[in-house]
Amino acid sequence: MAGTIEVLVPGGKANPGPPLGPELGPTPVDVQDVVNDINDQTAAFDGMEVPVTVEYDDDGSFSIEVGVPPTAALIKDEVGFDTGSGEPQKNFVADMSIEQLKKVAEQKSSDLLSYDLKNASKEVAGTCASLGVTIEGEDARTFKQRIDGGDFDDHFDDE
């Protein structure tokens, strides 16, 4: 590859302006093609800053690697709050449904160490505990124990 550009773009809303345009302008790639490809690949992260790496060659070909926002950012976006709790074991800032938890786990799965959605959901629940977010109305730590106990197996049967 002739070069690499790393930028943060708004998910699904990249445009030929800064920061992408000025970086890609001097390269042999078609800027609008790169922007369209980035928007297609980042549509699921609408409204969040997404790390993107564009590798390009002298012939104008390019490849795009899209990173995943941090788990906390995905949770905040999904549930709709700005900051976590200063006392996450005492003061809770939001409640998340099992379906929302699974959605975040699916979005983050490429960056997690888990092999399946059930365990990825447990990792996300750990972040919920740190943020002061309850799951299905209960403390995220208790929720993780209930997942281990099989209480939510019916939600993970489709794996």
C-alpha positions as CSV (number, residue, x, y, z in Angstrom):
1,M,0.0,0.0,0.0
2,A,1.2,3.5,-0.8
3,G,-0.2,5.0,2.4
4,T,-2.4,4.9,5.4
5,I,-4.8,7.5,6.9
6,E,-6.4,7.1,10.3
7,V,-9.3,9.4,11.2
8,L,-12.3,9.6,13.5
9,V,-15.5,10.1,11.6
10,P,-19.2,10.4,12.7
11,G,-20.8,7.0,12.1
12,G,-22.8,7.0,8.8
13,K,-22.1,10.7,8.2
14,A,-18.6,11.0,6.8
15,N,-18.2,13.7,4.2
16,P,-15.5,14.9,1.8
17,G,-14.7,17.8,4.2
18,P,-12.4,17.7,7.1
19,P,-10.9,15.5,8.5
20,L,-11.2,13.1,5.6
21,G,-11.1,15.3,2.5
22,P,-7.8,17.1,3.3
23,E,-6.1,13.8,4.1
24,L,-7.4,12.0,1.0
25,G,-7.1,15.0,-1.5
26,P,-3.5,14.5,-2.4
27,T,-3.9,10.7,-2.8
28,P,-4.9,8.9,-6.0
29,V,-8.2,7.6,-4.6
30,D,-11.7,8.9,-5.4
31,V,-12.6,10.7,-2.2
32,Q,-16.4,10.3,-2.7
33,D,-16.0,6.5,-3.2
34,V,-14.1,6.3,0.1
35,V,-16.7,8.5,1.9
36,N,-19.5,6.3,0.5
37,D,-17.8,3.1,1.6
38,I,-17.1,4.5,5.1
39,N,-20.7,5.6,5.5
40,D,-21.9,2.1,4.4
41,Q,-19.6,0.4,6.9
42,T,-20.3,2.8,9.8
43,A,-24.1,3.2,9.4
44,A,-24.7,1.1,12.6
45,F,-22.8,3.6,14.7
46,D,-24.9,6.6,13.7
47,G,-24.0,9.6,15.8
48,M,-20.9,8.1,17.4
49,E,-17.3,8.9,16.5
50,V,-15.8,5.8,14.8
51,P,-12.1,5.1,14.2
52,V,-11.4,4.4,10.5
53,T,-8.2,3.4,8.8
54,V,-8.0,3.9,5.0
55,E,-5.1,2.2,3.2
56,Y,-4.6,3.2,-0.4
57,D,-2.4,2.2,-3.3
58,D,-0.8,4.2,-6.1
59,D,-3.4,2.9,-8.6
60,G,-6.3,4.5,-6.6
61,S,-7.4,1.3,-5.0
62,F,-8.2,1.4,-1.3
63,S,-9.3,-0.7,1.7
64,I,-11.1,0.5,4.8
65,E,-10.9,-0.9,8.3
66,V,-13.6,0.3,10.7
67,G,-12.9,0.2,14.4
68,V,-15.6,-0.2,17.0
69,P,-16.4,2.6,19.5
70,P,-15.7,1.7,23.2
71,T,-18.3,-0.4,25.0
72,A,-19.3,2.4,27.3
73,A,-20.0,4.7,24.3
74,L,-22.2,2.0,22.7
75,I,-24.1,1.5,26.0
76,K,-24.6,5.3,26.5
77,D,-25.9,5.6,22.9
78,E,-28.2,2.7,23.2
79,V,-29.8,3.6,26.5
80,G,-29.6,7.4,26.1
81,F,-27.5,9.0,28.9
82,D,-24.4,11.2,28.9
83,T,-22.3,10.2,31.8
84,G,-22.0,7.2,34.1
85,S,-22.7,7.2,37.8
86,G,-20.1,8.5,40.3
87,E,-21.2,5.7,42.6
88,P,-22.2,2.8,40.3
89,Q,-23.1,0.4,43.1
90,K,-25.4,2.9,44.7
91,N,-26.7,5.4,42.2
92,F,-28.0,4.0,38.9
93,V,-28.2,6.2,35.8
94,A,-30.2,4.0,33.4
95,D,-31.8,0.6,32.8
96,M,-31.1,-1.6,29.8
97,S,-33.2,-4.4,28.4
98,I,-31.8,-7.8,27.5
99,E,-32.4,-7.0,23.9
100,Q,-30.4,-3.7,24.1
101,L,-27.6,-5.7,25.9
102,K,-27.6,-8.2,23.1
103,K,-27.5,-5.5,20.5
104,V,-24.4,-3.8,22.1
105,A,-22.7,-7.2,22.5
106,E,-23.3,-7.9,18.7
107,Q,-21.9,-4.5,17.8
108,K,-18.8,-5.0,19.9
109,S,-18.3,-8.8,19.3
110,S,-15.4,-8.3,17.0
111,D,-13.4,-6.6,19.8
112,L,-14.4,-8.9,22.6
113,L,-12.7,-12.1,23.8
114,S,-15.9,-14.0,23.9
115,Y,-16.7,-16.8,21.5
116,D,-20.5,-16.5,21.6
117,L,-23.2,-13.9,22.2
118,K,-24.0,-15.1,25.7
119,N,-20.5,-14.5,27.0
120,A,-20.2,-11.3,25.0
121,S,-23.3,-10.1,26.8
122,K,-21.7,-10.9,30.1
123,E,-18.7,-8.7,29.2
124,V,-21.0,-5.8,28.2
125,A,-22.9,-6.3,31.5
126,G,-19.5,-5.8,33.3
127,T,-19.2,-2.4,31.7
128,C,-22.8,-1.7,32.7
129,A,-21.9,-2.4,36.3
130,S,-19.0,0.1,36.1
131,L,-21.3,2.8,34.6
132,G,-24.1,2.3,37.0
133,V,-26.5,0.9,34.5
134,T,-29.0,-1.8,35.6
135,I,-30.2,-4.6,33.3
136,E,-33.8,-5.6,33.3
137,G,-34.2,-3.6,36.5
138,E,-31.4,-5.3,38.6
139,D,-27.8,-4.7,39.3
140,A,-25.6,-5.8,36.4
141,R,-23.5,-8.0,38.7
142,T,-26.5,-10.0,39.8
143,F,-27.6,-10.2,36.2
144,K,-24.3,-11.8,35.2
145,Q,-24.9,-14.5,37.9
146,R,-28.4,-15.1,36.5
147,I,-27.0,-15.5,33.0
148,D,-24.5,-18.1,34.4
149,G,-27.4,-19.8,36.2
150,G,-29.3,-20.2,32.9
151,D,-32.1,-17.8,33.7
152,F,-31.8,-16.1,30.3
153,D,-31.0,-19.1,28.1
154,D,-34.2,-18.6,26.1
155,H,-32.8,-15.2,24.9
156,F,-29.6,-16.9,23.6
157,D,-31.1,-20.0,22.0
158,D,-30.8,-18.6,18.5
159,E,-27.0,-18.8,18.6
